[in-house]
């Protein structure tokens, strides 16, 4: 048994060498076509995955990465990020990747709350899925799945109305 241990370790090391650990993500590229007026402060997102375990992959800090993606999307849409009146809180309720079969399925579920003057005026959760053929860029697929979810928020009629009416100084 002990004589086979070096062989088992060698095989384990060889197997690990063929499966590189993905490097941490460095940048999210915003994709929205939404247009917003107003400013909002974005608090760091909470993360409470339904399964209780964060998925392993190229995004090491899921809440930090998605919070920064949200800020980038808001800026691209024309919103400011410097409000003391309008505060956006969000909780990531699920962030999953299923790589079984010929397709890869990505799921993102985020609950958003917009408080205006301390009172919650918007409370909505969006669950989105995104599917790509196996072998596509994982980083791109993760970003597309996140963007799809964030875009539901940015294009929501009530959210956009609150941004103009309550968060733009035009009240």
TIDO-289135 format. One record per residue (C-alpha): residue number from 0; residue in one letter; x, y, z. Coordinates in pm, whole numbers, plus 50000, padded with zeros to 5 digits. Layout:
[site NUM,A,[X,Y,Z]]
...
end
This chain:
[site 0,X,[50000,50000,50000]]
[site 1,X,[50273,50248,50095]]
[site 2,X,[50469,50155,49782]]
[site 3,X,[50173,50273,49567]]
[site 4,X,[50138,50606,49749]]
[site 5,X,[50400,50790,49536]]
[site 6,X,[50223,50670,49219]]
[site 7,X,[49885,50789,49352]]
[site 8,X,[50033,51128,49445]]
[site 9,X,[50196,51157,49103]]
[site 10,X,[49863,51086,48932]]
[site 11,X,[49685,51336,49156]]
[site 12,X,[49941,51607,49080]]
[site 13,X,[49922,51531,48708]]
[site 14,X,[49542,51552,48714]]
[site 15,X,[49554,51883,48898]]
[site 16,X,[49805,52018,48650]]
[site 17,X,[49564,51959,48361]]
[site 18,X,[49280,52147,48535]]
[site 19,X,[49409,52498,48605]]
[site 20,X,[49232,52699,48870]]
[site 21,X,[49068,53001,48704]]
[site 22,X,[49227,53335,48783]]
[site 23,X,[49017,53589,48974]]
[site 24,X,[48805,53812,48752]]
[site 25,X,[48942,54159,48697]]
[site 26,X,[48680,54356,48510]]
[site 27,X,[48316,54362,48411]]
[site 28,X,[48213,54537,48091]]
[site 29,X,[47870,54704,48121]]
[site 30,X,[47620,54615,47847]]
[site 31,X,[47294,54797,47924]]
[site 32,X,[47105,55007,47673]]
[site 33,X,[46883,55155,47947]]
[site 34,X,[46879,55530,48012]]
[site 35,X,[46828,55657,48366]]
[site 36,X,[46809,55998,48526]]
[site 37,X,[46901,56052,48888]]
[site 38,X,[47154,55938,49143]]
[site 39,X,[47161,55649,49385]]
[site 40,X,[47407,55516,49641]]
[site 41,X,[47475,55143,49603]]
[site 42,X,[47546,54946,49919]]
[site 43,X,[47759,54630,49899]]
[site 44,X,[47540,54334,49810]]
[site 45,X,[47460,54059,50052]]
[site 46,X,[47502,53700,49937]]
[site 47,X,[47277,53422,50059]]
[site 48,X,[47292,53138,49808]]
[site 49,X,[46999,52897,49835]]
[site 50,X,[47229,52599,49859]]
[site 51,X,[47440,52764,50129]]
[site 52,X,[47758,52718,49928]]
[site 53,X,[47905,52967,49685]]
[site 54,X,[47988,52821,49342]]
[site 55,X,[48352,52771,49256]]
[site 56,X,[48472,52941,48943]]
[site 57,X,[48638,53248,48808]]
[site 58,X,[48439,53488,49030]]
[site 59,X,[48594,53455,49375]]
[site 60,X,[48408,53744,49543]]
[site 61,X,[48056,53707,49404]]
[site 62,X,[47892,53993,49600]]
[site 63,X,[48181,54233,49534]]
[site 64,X,[48194,54149,49164]]
[site 65,X,[47817,54183,49114]]
[site 66,X,[47804,54507,49319]]
[site 67,X,[48076,54656,49097]]
[site 68,X,[47891,54531,48788]]
[site 69,X,[47573,54705,48908]]
[site 70,X,[47762,55031,48961]]
[site 71,X,[47914,55004,48613]]
[site 72,X,[47571,54941,48458]]
[site 73,X,[47415,55235,48646]]
[site 74,X,[47695,55467,48530]]
[site 75,X,[47655,55347,48170]]
[site 76,X,[47279,55413,48194]]
[site 77,X,[47351,55771,48303]]
[site 78,X,[47279,55746,48676]]
[site 79,X,[47501,55907,48936]]
[site 80,X,[47627,55709,49233]]
[site 81,X,[47644,55987,49489]]
[site 82,X,[47304,56014,49656]]
[site 83,X,[47226,56040,50024]]
[site 84,X,[46850,56035,49955]]
[site 85,X,[46821,55723,49737]]
[site 86,X,[46991,55405,49859]]
[site 87,X,[46994,55080,49662]]
[site 88,X,[47041,54759,49858]]
[site 89,X,[47052,54417,49698]]
[site 90,X,[47090,54057,49804]]
[site 91,X,[47213,53785,49572]]
[site 92,X,[46981,53496,49651]]
[site 93,X,[47128,53255,49399]]
[site 94,X,[47428,53248,49166]]
[site 95,X,[47468,52909,49005]]
[site 96,X,[47645,52740,48719]]
[site 97,X,[47536,52400,48589]]
[site 98,X,[47789,52254,48349]]
[site 99,X,[47620,51921,48279]]
[site 100,X,[47570,51796,47926]]
[site 101,X,[47626,51986,47603]]
[site 102,X,[47508,52317,47750]]
[site 103,X,[47604,52533,48043]]
[site 104,X,[47325,52697,48243]]
[site 105,X,[47384,53010,48448]]
[site 106,X,[47133,53139,48700]]
[site 107,X,[47128,53468,48887]]
[site 108,X,[46859,53569,49138]]
[site 109,X,[46887,53912,49302]]
[site 110,X,[46646,54100,49527]]
[site 111,X,[46669,54479,49496]]
[site 112,X,[46540,54741,49740]]
[site 113,X,[46544,55113,49666]]
[site 114,X,[46488,55328,49974]]
[site 115,X,[46402,55694,49929]]
[site 116,X,[46451,55905,50238]]
[site 117,X,[46470,55587,50447]]
[site 118,X,[46143,55439,50313]]
[site 119,X,[46154,55140,50079]]
[site 120,X,[45977,55241,49757]]
[site 121,X,[46093,54953,49536]]
[site 122,X,[46130,54590,49644]]
[site 123,X,[46161,54341,49362]]
[site 124,X,[46348,54018,49294]]
[site 125,X,[46455,53910,48948]]
[site 126,X,[46560,53556,48870]]
[site 127,X,[46724,53507,48533]]
[site 128,X,[46886,53220,48348]]
[site 129,X,[47132,53215,48063]]
[site 130,X,[47236,52913,47853]]
[site 131,X,[47537,52872,47625]]
[site 132,X,[47688,52580,47437]]
[site 133,X,[47954,52399,47637]]
[site 134,X,[48300,52527,47556]]
[site 135,X,[48209,52896,47534]]
[site 136,X,[48405,53144,47743]]
[site 137,X,[48296,53101,48105]]
[site 138,X,[48394,53459,48190]]
[site 139,X,[48178,53597,47910]]
[site 140,X,[47886,53372,48004]]
[site 141,X,[47906,53478,48371]]
[site 142,X,[47910,53846,48269]]
[site 143,X,[47616,53795,48031]]
[site 144,X,[47415,53619,48302]]
[site 145,X,[47484,53902,48548]]
[site 146,X,[47406,54168,48285]]
[site 147,X,[47075,54003,48200]]
[site 148,X,[46965,54022,48564]]
[site 149,X,[47086,54378,48619]]
[site 150,X,[46912,54488,48300]]
[site 151,X,[46577,54373,48439]]
[site 152,X,[46628,54622,48722]]
[site 153,X,[46752,54906,48503]]
[site 154,X,[46463,54869,48257]]
[site 155,X,[46194,54823,48521]]
[site 156,X,[45933,55098,48472]]
[site 157,X,[45875,55163,48844]]
[site 158,X,[46249,55174,48920]]
[site 159,X,[46306,55420,48633]]
[site 160,X,[46010,55631,48748]]
[site 161,X,[46144,55647,49103]]
[site 162,X,[46488,55743,48975]]
[site 163,X,[46341,56041,48787]]
[site 164,X,[46076,56140,49040]]
[site 165,X,[46261,56082,49368]]
[site 166,X,[46632,56056,49292]]
[site 167,X,[46700,56326,49035]]
[site 168,X,[46637,56642,49234]]
[site 169,X,[46333,56711,49015]]
[site 170,X,[46080,56618,49285]]
end
